[in-house]
C-alpha cells in the first residue's frame, strides 16, 4: 500500500474499509484522524456511521440510499486531501484513580506477575503518558496507548461476569477504563469516580480520539459513587393510552430503527433485530416506519391496554390472543379499552413486534428510543421489560388508516431463514480456498450462547492464515467474525463497534432481518453472492414489501 494513498475496499455490501497503515503508531493515528476529519467535513451521501480504529476507518452506509460506486469515488476524492487536513490540538484530561483494595482487586496479581511491589505498579501506571487512539468495544471505552512496558500483564484466565463502571484495568500491553458495568477479562487495578459515558451530557463520552490522559491518585472515598440510578416512571402529559406489562416474556424490549452516527463513541446503531417486520407493523397501524414498538424474543408476554387503540403483530408466529380470541398477525386490529393481548411461545422464528398506533412513547436517548441492553441505553431504563411496567403510547395527529393487512404468504417468504446470503468480508483474502469452501459446505447451528450482541455458530471450523492476528478494526453489522476456535460469530444489532477477529464474510443488507429471526438450535446455510446480486436482492425486498400491502 502506498504511503500517500489509503487502501479503500468493500467490507460488505453496506460498508467500506479505509486502511491508512499496518501498525499501531502515533503517525498512523494522526493519519486516521486526518482521514476522519475530511470524511466528516461534509455529510457523505447515505453514510450512517464512521468507525475509526488504530489504522483504519470503517464506513457504514445504506445501499438503498446511495450508489456504492458514487460513494467510493467521493470517499477517494476526499481522502486525496487528507494529508493537508488539520486536526484539533489534543486535550489533556486528568483521571483520578483509587488503586487497590476493593477498587483494584487485581493490583497485587499484576505486581506479582511483573516482579514489582504494589507501590511501584501504582507509581508507574500513574506516571504514564497515555493517548486515546479511539473509542470502541462499548460506549465510551478508550483504547489507550502509552502504558509502561514493565506493567504488561495477561488477561484473567476466567473473565468476571461483572466489572464495575469506572474500573481501570490492564490486558497485555494495554490499559483501559470500563465506562459501564459489564463482563470483562482485564486485570482491574483501580477505579475512577468519573463517568466516562453519560448519555444525558451534550458530549456523552468524557474522552475523545486524540486526547491525552493522565492518571492521578485519588482516595477510595473519592471512588465511591452511585453509578446506576433507575428513575421512576414519569407520565408524559396528555397521553391517554397506556400498556401495562402483565407478563414480560423472555426478553421484551422497546425498539425502533436504531441510533446511527455514534460508532466513533463506541455506540452501535442497535434497533429492531428484524427491522422489516417493524416497518410493516408500523405501516399497518398508520405510524411512521421507524416508530418505537415492543419487540419480543422466543416467549412473548401479556399486555393490557388502558384505552381503545389499534395494534398489529408482525414477525414470527407467537400465536397472539386478545381476551381469549385468536388474532390474525400481519393485520391492523382494533383493541377496546381494558383488553389484554397474550403472545405465547414462538412457533417459528425468534421474534415478533407489537406495534400500537402512535408508537411507544419512550424518551429518546441519543436520538433513539431503542433499548441497548449491553450498555443500558434507551427504552425503559435501558433494560428488558418487567412485570408491572407501564408504557405510554404517543399521540397520532392523523386519522386512523382503516383496515390494513399484509399478505401472509409474502411475509412467510420474507422471513425464511434456512439460507442467508453473504458477500466477502474485510479479511476475505486472509482465508484459503479450503477455508472459504468450509464456510459454505454445510449448515451451521445457532448456539444457545447467543444474544443481541452476536450469534455464535457451531459447524465446520474456518481458520485464517497466520492465526488471524490483526489490528482492531471497525465491525460491520452482520459480519461473520472468525475467532481462534474457527467457529463463526455473526455480529448482531448490539455488536461491538470495533473488534480484533478477521471478518471472512458479511450478511447482505437485504437479509439482515432474516438473521434477526434466527433462534437457538436453528440451522442456517450461508450462500455467497456478488455485490451486484446483493443490490438486486435489496430491490427485490422493496418490491416484495410493496406487493404484500393490502387494504390501502
C-alpha positions as CSV (number, residue, x, y, z in Angstrom):
1,X,0.0,0.0,0.0
2,X,1.3,3.5,-0.9
3,X,2.4,5.8,1.9
4,X,0.3,8.6,0.5
5,X,-2.8,6.8,-0.7
6,X,-5.0,4.8,1.7
7,X,-6.4,1.4,0.8
8,X,-10.1,1.6,0.1
9,X,-12.1,-1.7,-0.3
10,X,-15.5,-3.2,0.3
11,X,-16.1,-4.8,3.7
12,X,-19.7,-5.8,2.8
13,X,-22.5,-4.5,0.5
14,X,-23.1,-1.9,3.2
15,X,-19.6,-0.9,4.4
16,X,-16.3,0.3,3.0
17,X,-12.9,0.0,4.8
18,X,-10.3,2.7,4.6
19,X,-6.8,1.4,5.8
20,X,-4.1,4.0,6.2
21,X,-1.3,1.9,7.8
22,X,-0.5,-1.6,9.0
23,X,0.8,-0.8,12.5
24,X,-0.2,0.9,15.8
25,X,1.8,4.1,15.9
26,X,1.4,7.8,16.6
27,X,1.9,8.5,12.9
28,X,-0.8,6.1,11.9
29,X,-3.1,7.6,14.5
30,X,-2.6,11.0,13.0
31,X,-3.4,9.8,9.5
32,X,-6.6,8.2,10.8
33,X,-7.6,11.5,12.5
34,X,-6.9,13.4,9.3
35,X,-8.9,11.0,7.2
36,X,-11.7,11.1,9.6
37,X,-11.7,14.9,9.5
38,X,-12.1,15.1,5.7
39,X,-14.8,12.3,5.8
40,X,-16.7,14.2,8.5
41,X,-16.3,17.6,6.8
42,X,-19.4,17.5,4.5
43,X,-22.0,14.8,5.0
44,X,-21.4,11.8,2.9
45,X,-24.5,10.6,1.0
46,X,-26.1,7.5,2.5
47,X,-23.4,7.1,5.2
48,X,-24.7,6.0,8.6
49,X,-21.6,5.6,10.7
50,X,-17.8,6.1,10.7
51,X,-15.9,3.6,12.9
52,X,-12.3,4.8,13.5
53,X,-9.7,2.4,14.8
54,X,-5.9,2.1,15.2
55,X,-5.1,2.4,11.5
56,X,-8.4,2.2,9.7
57,X,-11.9,3.7,9.3
58,X,-15.0,1.6,8.6
59,X,-17.7,3.5,6.7
60,X,-21.2,2.1,7.1
61,X,-23.8,3.2,4.6
62,X,-27.3,2.5,3.4
63,X,-27.1,0.8,0.0
64,X,-30.7,1.7,-0.7
65,X,-29.8,5.4,-0.4
66,X,-26.6,5.7,-2.4
67,X,-24.8,4.0,-5.3
68,X,-21.7,2.4,-3.9
69,X,-19.6,3.4,-6.9
70,X,-20.5,7.0,-6.5
71,X,-19.8,6.7,-2.8
72,X,-16.4,5.1,-3.4
73,X,-15.5,8.0,-5.8
74,X,-16.5,10.6,-3.3
75,X,-14.5,9.0,-0.5
76,X,-11.4,8.5,-2.6
77,X,-11.5,12.2,-3.7
78,X,-11.8,13.3,-0.1
79,X,-9.0,11.1,1.1
80,X,-6.7,12.6,-1.5
81,X,-6.7,15.7,0.6
82,X,-6.4,14.1,4.0
83,X,-2.6,14.8,4.4
84,X,-3.4,18.5,4.4
85,X,-6.2,18.2,6.9
86,X,-5.9,19.9,10.3
87,X,-6.9,18.1,13.5
88,X,-7.7,19.7,16.8
89,X,-5.0,20.1,19.3
90,X,-5.1,17.3,22.0
91,X,-6.8,17.9,25.3
92,X,-5.1,16.7,28.5
93,X,-7.7,15.0,30.7
94,X,-6.8,14.1,34.3
95,X,-8.5,10.9,35.5
96,X,-8.4,10.4,39.3
97,X,-7.9,6.7,40.2
98,X,-8.2,4.9,43.6
99,X,-5.8,2.0,43.2
100,X,-6.0,-1.4,45.0
101,X,-8.4,-2.6,47.7
102,X,-12.0,-3.3,46.6
103,X,-11.5,-0.8,43.7
104,X,-8.5,-2.7,42.3
105,X,-8.8,-6.4,43.2
106,X,-6.1,-7.5,40.7
107,X,-3.4,-5.0,41.6
108,X,-1.4,-7.5,43.6
109,X,-1.8,-10.1,40.9
110,X,-0.3,-7.6,38.4
111,X,2.5,-6.7,40.8
112,X,3.5,-10.4,41.3
113,X,3.4,-11.1,37.5
114,X,5.6,-8.1,36.8
115,X,8.0,-8.7,39.7
116,X,7.3,-5.3,41.2
117,X,5.8,-4.2,44.5
118,X,2.3,-2.7,44.6
119,X,3.5,0.9,45.1
120,X,5.8,0.7,42.1
121,X,3.0,-0.6,39.9
122,X,0.8,2.4,41.0
123,X,3.7,4.8,40.5
124,X,4.5,3.6,37.0
125,X,0.9,3.4,35.9
126,X,0.1,6.9,37.2
127,X,3.2,8.3,35.6
128,X,2.5,7.1,32.1
129,X,1.6,9.4,29.2
130,X,-1.5,8.0,27.5
131,X,-3.0,8.6,24.1
132,X,-6.6,7.9,23.3
133,X,-6.3,6.1,20.0
134,X,-10.1,5.7,19.5
135,X,-13.3,4.7,21.4
136,X,-14.8,1.3,20.7
137,X,-15.8,-2.1,22.2
138,X,-18.5,-0.4,24.3
139,X,-19.8,3.2,24.6
140,X,-17.0,5.5,25.7
141,X,-14.4,2.8,26.1
142,X,-11.0,4.3,25.4
143,X,-8.2,2.3,23.7
144,X,-5.2,3.9,25.4
145,X,-1.6,3.7,24.2
146,X,1.5,4.6,26.3
147,X,1.4,2.2,29.2
148,X,4.9,1.4,30.6
149,X,6.1,-2.0,29.2
150,X,7.0,-3.2,32.6
151,X,3.3,-3.3,33.6
152,X,2.2,-5.7,30.8
153,X,0.1,-8.5,32.3
154,X,-2.1,-11.2,30.7
155,X,-5.9,-11.2,30.9
156,X,-7.6,-13.1,33.7
157,X,-7.9,-16.8,32.9
158,X,-11.7,-16.6,33.8
159,X,-13.4,-13.3,32.9
160,X,-15.5,-11.7,35.5
161,X,-19.3,-11.6,35.0
162,X,-19.4,-8.1,36.4
163,X,-16.8,-5.4,36.2
164,X,-17.9,-2.1,37.9
165,X,-18.2,1.0,35.8
166,X,-15.1,3.2,36.1
167,X,-12.7,0.2,36.6
168,X,-9.2,0.9,35.4
169,X,-7.6,-2.3,34.0
170,X,-4.7,-3.9,32.2
171,X,-4.7,-6.5,29.5
172,X,-1.4,-7.4,27.8
173,X,0.3,-4.1,26.9
174,X,-2.9,-2.1,27.0
175,X,-4.7,-0.2,29.7
176,X,-8.3,1.0,29.6
177,X,-11.3,2.1,31.6
178,X,-14.7,0.4,31.7
179,X,-17.2,3.2,31.2
180,X,-20.2,1.0,32.1
181,X,-20.7,-2.1,34.2
182,X,-20.1,-5.2,32.0
183,X,-18.4,-8.6,31.9
184,X,-14.7,-8.4,31.3
185,X,-11.4,-10.3,31.5
186,X,-8.9,-7.5,32.1
187,X,-6.9,-7.2,35.3
188,X,-8.7,-4.5,37.4
189,X,-6.1,-2.4,39.3
190,X,-8.2,0.6,40.3
191,X,-11.3,2.7,39.8
192,X,-12.2,6.3,38.9
193,X,-15.3,8.2,40.1
194,X,-15.6,9.9,36.7
195,X,-18.4,8.9,34.4
196,X,-16.7,8.1,31.1
197,X,-20.1,7.9,29.3
198,X,-23.3,9.6,30.2
199,X,-26.0,9.8,27.5
200,X,-27.5,12.9,29.1
201,X,-24.4,15.0,28.6
202,X,-24.1,17.2,25.5
203,X,-20.9,15.2,24.7
204,X,-21.8,11.7,26.0
205,X,-18.2,10.4,26.1
206,X,-15.8,12.1,28.5
207,X,-12.8,11.2,26.4
208,X,-12.3,11.7,22.6
209,X,-10.0,10.3,20.0
210,X,-6.7,12.1,20.2
211,X,-7.0,13.2,23.9
212,X,-4.0,12.7,26.2
213,X,-4.8,11.1,29.6
214,X,-3.0,11.5,32.9
215,X,-4.0,9.2,35.8
216,X,-3.7,10.9,39.2
217,X,-4.1,9.3,42.7
218,X,-7.4,9.5,44.4
219,X,-8.7,8.1,47.7
220,X,-11.1,5.1,48.0
221,X,-13.7,7.5,49.3
222,X,-13.5,9.6,46.1
223,X,-14.2,6.5,44.1
224,X,-17.4,5.6,46.0
225,X,-20.2,6.8,43.8
226,X,-23.7,5.5,42.8
227,X,-23.1,4.6,39.1
228,X,-26.7,3.5,38.3
229,X,-29.9,5.0,39.5
230,X,-33.1,4.0,37.8
231,X,-35.6,6.8,37.6
232,X,-39.2,6.3,38.4
233,X,-41.8,6.1,35.7
234,X,-42.9,9.6,34.6
235,X,-46.3,10.1,32.9
236,X,-45.9,12.2,29.7
237,X,-48.6,14.9,29.8
238,X,-51.7,14.3,27.6
239,X,-51.2,10.6,26.9
240,X,-54.5,8.8,27.4
241,X,-53.3,5.3,26.4
242,X,-51.0,3.1,28.4
243,X,-49.8,-0.5,28.1
244,X,-49.3,-2.4,31.3
245,X,-46.9,-5.3,31.3
246,X,-48.7,-8.3,33.0
247,X,-46.0,-10.8,32.0
248,X,-42.9,-9.7,30.1
249,X,-41.9,-12.9,28.4
250,X,-38.3,-13.9,28.0
251,X,-36.8,-10.7,26.6
252,X,-39.2,-8.0,25.5
253,X,-37.8,-4.6,24.8
254,X,-38.7,-1.2,23.3
255,X,-37.1,-0.9,19.8
256,X,-37.2,1.4,16.8
257,X,-34.8,1.6,13.8
258,X,-31.8,2.5,16.0
259,X,-29.4,5.3,16.6
260,X,-26.9,5.5,13.7
261,X,-24.0,8.0,13.7
262,X,-22.4,7.2,17.0
263,X,-19.9,4.4,16.2
264,X,-17.0,6.8,16.9
265,X,-18.2,6.9,20.5
266,X,-18.4,3.1,20.7
267,X,-22.2,3.1,20.4
268,X,-23.6,0.6,17.8
269,X,-26.8,1.6,16.0
270,X,-28.8,-1.2,17.7
271,X,-32.6,-1.1,16.9
272,X,-35.0,-3.8,16.0
273,X,-33.5,-7.2,15.3
274,X,-36.0,-7.6,12.4
275,X,-36.4,-4.1,11.0
276,X,-38.6,-5.4,8.1
277,X,-41.3,-6.6,10.5
278,X,-41.1,-3.4,12.4
279,X,-41.6,-1.3,9.2
280,X,-44.6,-3.4,8.1
281,X,-46.2,-3.4,11.6
282,X,-45.9,0.4,11.8
283,X,-47.4,0.7,8.3
284,X,-50.3,-1.5,9.4
285,X,-51.3,0.9,12.2
286,X,-50.5,4.1,10.3
287,X,-47.3,5.0,12.1
288,X,-44.0,6.3,10.6
289,X,-42.0,3.2,9.7
290,X,-39.5,3.8,12.5
291,X,-41.9,4.4,15.4
292,X,-41.0,2.5,18.6
293,X,-42.7,-0.8,19.3
294,X,-42.4,-3.8,21.7
295,X,-40.1,-6.5,20.3
296,X,-40.4,-9.9,21.9
297,X,-38.0,-12.8,21.8
298,X,-38.8,-16.5,21.9
299,X,-41.5,-16.2,24.5
300,X,-43.9,-13.3,24.1
301,X,-45.7,-11.8,27.0
302,X,-49.0,-10.4,28.2
303,X,-50.1,-6.7,27.8
304,X,-53.2,-4.8,28.9
305,X,-54.3,-1.7,27.0
306,X,-55.6,1.2,29.1
307,X,-57.5,2.8,26.2
308,X,-59.0,1.8,22.8
309,X,-56.4,1.7,20.1
310,X,-55.2,-0.1,17.0
311,X,-52.4,-2.7,17.1
312,X,-50.6,-5.0,14.7
313,X,-48.4,-8.1,15.5
314,X,-45.8,-8.8,12.8
315,X,-42.8,-11.1,12.6
316,X,-42.7,-14.8,13.6
317,X,-45.8,-16.6,14.8
318,X,-46.3,-16.1,18.6
319,X,-50.0,-17.1,18.4
320,X,-51.4,-13.7,19.5
321,X,-54.7,-14.0,21.6
322,X,-56.8,-10.9,22.5
323,X,-59.0,-11.7,25.6
324,X,-59.1,-15.3,24.7
325,X,-59.8,-14.7,20.9
326,X,-57.0,-15.6,18.4
327,X,-55.8,-12.5,16.5
328,X,-54.5,-12.7,12.9
329,X,-51.0,-11.5,12.6
330,X,-49.9,-9.0,9.9
331,X,-53.2,-7.1,10.3
332,X,-54.4,-3.9,11.9
333,X,-56.6,-4.9,14.8
334,X,-58.9,-2.7,16.9
335,X,-58.5,-3.1,20.6
336,X,-61.1,-1.9,23.1
337,X,-60.0,-0.3,26.4
338,X,-59.1,-2.8,29.1
339,X,-58.5,-5.8,26.8
340,X,-55.4,-8.0,27.2
341,X,-53.1,-9.3,24.5
342,X,-51.2,-12.5,25.1
343,X,-48.2,-13.6,22.9
344,X,-47.3,-17.2,23.5
345,X,-44.0,-19.1,22.8
346,X,-42.8,-18.7,19.2
347,X,-44.0,-21.4,16.7
348,X,-41.3,-20.5,14.2
349,X,-38.6,-17.8,14.3
350,X,-37.1,-15.8,17.1
351,X,-39.0,-12.5,17.3
352,X,-42.2,-10.6,16.7
353,X,-43.1,-6.9,17.1
354,X,-46.2,-5.4,18.7
355,X,-46.9,-2.1,17.1
356,X,-49.5,0.3,18.5
357,X,-51.0,3.3,16.8
358,X,-49.0,6.3,18.0
359,X,-45.9,4.2,18.9
360,X,-44.4,3.6,22.3
361,X,-43.6,6.9,23.9
362,X,-40.2,6.3,25.4
363,X,-37.9,9.3,25.8
364,X,-35.2,9.3,23.1
365,X,-31.6,8.7,24.2
366,X,-29.1,9.9,21.7
367,X,-31.8,10.3,19.2
368,X,-33.5,6.9,19.5
369,X,-35.9,5.0,21.8
370,X,-34.2,1.7,21.1
371,X,-33.1,-0.4,24.1
372,X,-29.4,-1.2,24.0
373,X,-29.3,-3.9,26.7
374,X,-25.5,-4.2,26.7
375,X,-25.0,-0.6,27.7
376,X,-28.3,0.1,29.4
377,X,-29.4,2.9,27.0
378,X,-32.8,3.8,25.8
379,X,-36.2,2.1,26.0
380,X,-37.5,1.7,29.6
381,X,-34.4,2.4,31.8
382,X,-32.2,0.6,29.3
383,X,-33.5,-2.8,30.2
384,X,-35.9,-5.6,29.2
385,X,-39.5,-5.1,30.3
386,X,-40.6,-6.4,33.7
387,X,-43.9,-7.4,35.3
388,X,-45.8,-4.3,36.3
389,X,-44.0,-1.8,34.0
390,X,-46.2,0.8,32.3
391,X,-45.5,2.0,28.8
392,X,-47.1,5.2,27.4
393,X,-48.4,5.4,23.8
394,X,-47.8,8.5,21.7
395,X,-50.4,10.6,20.1
396,X,-51.1,10.4,16.4
397,X,-52.3,13.6,14.6
398,X,-53.7,11.8,11.6
399,X,-56.9,9.8,11.3
400,X,-56.8,6.0,11.6
401,X,-55.7,4.4,8.3
402,X,-58.7,2.0,8.3
403,X,-58.4,-1.8,7.8
404,X,-55.0,-2.8,6.5
405,X,-53.4,-6.2,6.0
406,X,-50.1,-7.6,4.8
407,X,-50.1,-10.7,2.6
408,X,-49.1,-13.7,4.9
409,X,-47.6,-15.6,2.0
410,X,-45.2,-12.7,1.2
411,X,-44.4,-12.4,4.9
412,X,-43.5,-16.0,5.2
413,X,-41.1,-15.8,2.2
414,X,-39.6,-12.6,3.6
415,X,-38.8,-14.3,6.9
416,X,-37.4,-17.6,5.5
417,X,-34.1,-18.1,7.3
418,X,-32.7,-21.5,6.2
419,X,-30.4,-19.7,3.8
420,X,-28.7,-16.4,4.3
421,X,-26.7,-14.6,1.6
422,X,-23.3,-13.1,2.3
423,X,-20.6,-11.2,0.4
424,X,-16.9,-11.4,1.0
425,X,-15.9,-9.5,4.2
426,X,-13.0,-7.2,5.0
427,X,-10.5,-10.0,5.6
428,X,-11.8,-12.4,2.9
429,X,-8.3,-12.6,1.4
430,X,-6.9,-13.9,4.6
431,X,-8.7,-17.2,4.2
432,X,-7.6,-20.1,1.9
433,X,-9.9,-21.5,-0.8
434,X,-10.4,-24.5,1.5
435,X,-11.4,-22.3,4.4
436,X,-13.9,-20.4,2.3
437,X,-15.4,-23.7,1.0
438,X,-15.8,-24.9,4.6
439,X,-18.0,-21.9,5.3
440,X,-20.4,-22.7,2.5
441,X,-20.2,-26.5,2.5
442,X,-22.7,-27.3,5.3
443,X,-25.2,-25.6,7.6
444,X,-24.2,-24.0,10.9
445,X,-26.3,-24.4,14.1
446,X,-27.1,-21.3,16.2
447,X,-25.7,-21.8,19.7
448,X,-27.7,-21.3,22.9
449,X,-24.9,-18.9,23.9
450,X,-26.2,-16.2,21.5
451,X,-27.5,-12.7,22.3
452,X,-28.4,-9.4,20.6
453,X,-24.6,-8.7,20.6
454,X,-23.7,-11.7,18.5
455,X,-25.0,-15.1,17.2
456,X,-22.5,-17.9,18.0
457,X,-22.5,-20.6,15.4
458,X,-21.2,-24.2,15.5
459,X,-20.2,-26.2,12.5
460,X,-17.2,-26.6,10.2
461,X,-14.2,-24.8,11.6
462,X,-12.8,-21.9,9.5
463,X,-9.3,-20.7,10.1
464,X,-7.4,-17.7,8.8
465,X,-3.8,-17.7,7.6
466,X,-1.2,-16.9,10.2
467,X,-3.6,-17.4,13.1
468,X,-5.8,-14.4,12.1
469,X,-3.9,-11.9,14.3
470,X,-4.9,-8.4,13.3
471,X,-5.2,-4.8,14.4
472,X,-8.6,-3.9,15.9
473,X,-10.9,-2.6,13.2
474,X,-14.5,-1.5,12.8
475,X,-17.1,-4.3,12.7
476,X,-20.0,-4.3,10.2
477,X,-23.5,-5.3,11.2
478,X,-23.9,-8.9,10.0
479,X,-20.1,-9.6,9.8
480,X,-19.1,-13.2,10.2
481,X,-16.1,-12.9,12.6
482,X,-13.7,-15.9,13.0
483,X,-12.2,-16.3,16.5
484,X,-9.3,-18.6,17.3
485,X,-11.5,-21.7,17.5
486,X,-12.7,-21.2,14.0
487,X,-16.4,-21.1,14.9
488,X,-18.1,-18.0,13.3
489,X,-19.8,-15.3,15.3
490,X,-22.4,-13.3,13.4
491,X,-22.2,-9.7,14.6
492,X,-25.7,-8.7,15.6
493,X,-27.6,-5.5,16.4
494,X,-25.8,-4.7,19.6
495,X,-22.4,-5.7,18.2
496,X,-19.2,-4.1,19.3
497,X,-18.3,-1.2,17.1
498,X,-14.7,-2.5,16.8
499,X,-13.1,-5.9,17.1
500,X,-10.0,-7.9,16.6
501,X,-11.3,-11.1,14.8
502,X,-11.0,-11.3,11.0
503,X,-14.2,-10.9,9.1
504,X,-14.5,-13.5,6.4
505,X,-17.9,-12.5,5.1
506,X,-20.9,-10.3,5.9
507,X,-24.7,-10.8,5.6
508,X,-26.1,-8.7,2.8
509,X,-28.4,-5.7,3.7
510,X,-31.4,-7.5,2.2
511,X,-31.0,-10.5,4.6
512,X,-30.2,-8.8,7.9
513,X,-33.8,-9.1,9.0
514,X,-33.6,-12.9,8.4
515,X,-30.7,-13.1,10.8
516,X,-32.9,-11.3,13.3
517,X,-35.2,-14.3,13.2
518,X,-32.6,-17.0,13.9
519,X,-33.1,-18.8,17.2
520,X,-31.0,-21.2,19.2
521,X,-30.7,-24.7,17.6
522,X,-31.7,-23.3,14.1
523,X,-29.6,-24.5,11.2
524,X,-28.6,-21.9,8.6
525,X,-26.6,-22.2,5.4
526,X,-24.6,-19.3,4.1
527,X,-24.6,-18.6,0.3
528,X,-22.0,-16.4,-1.3
529,X,-23.3,-13.7,-3.7
530,X,-21.7,-10.8,-5.6
531,X,-22.2,-7.2,-4.8
532,X,-24.4,-6.9,-7.9
533,X,-26.5,-9.8,-6.7
534,X,-26.8,-8.1,-3.2
535,X,-28.1,-4.9,-4.9
536,X,-30.7,-7.0,-6.8
537,X,-31.7,-8.7,-3.6
538,X,-32.4,-5.3,-2.0
539,X,-34.5,-4.2,-4.9
540,X,-36.4,-7.5,-4.7
541,X,-37.0,-6.9,-1.0
542,X,-38.5,-3.5,-1.7
543,X,-40.7,-5.0,-4.4
544,X,-42.0,-7.7,-2.1
545,X,-42.8,-5.2,0.6
546,X,-44.9,-3.2,-1.9
547,X,-46.6,-6.3,-3.2
548,X,-47.5,-7.5,0.3
549,X,-49.5,-4.4,1.2
550,X,-53.3,-4.8,1.0
551,X,-56.3,-2.9,2.0
552,X,-54.9,0.6,1.3
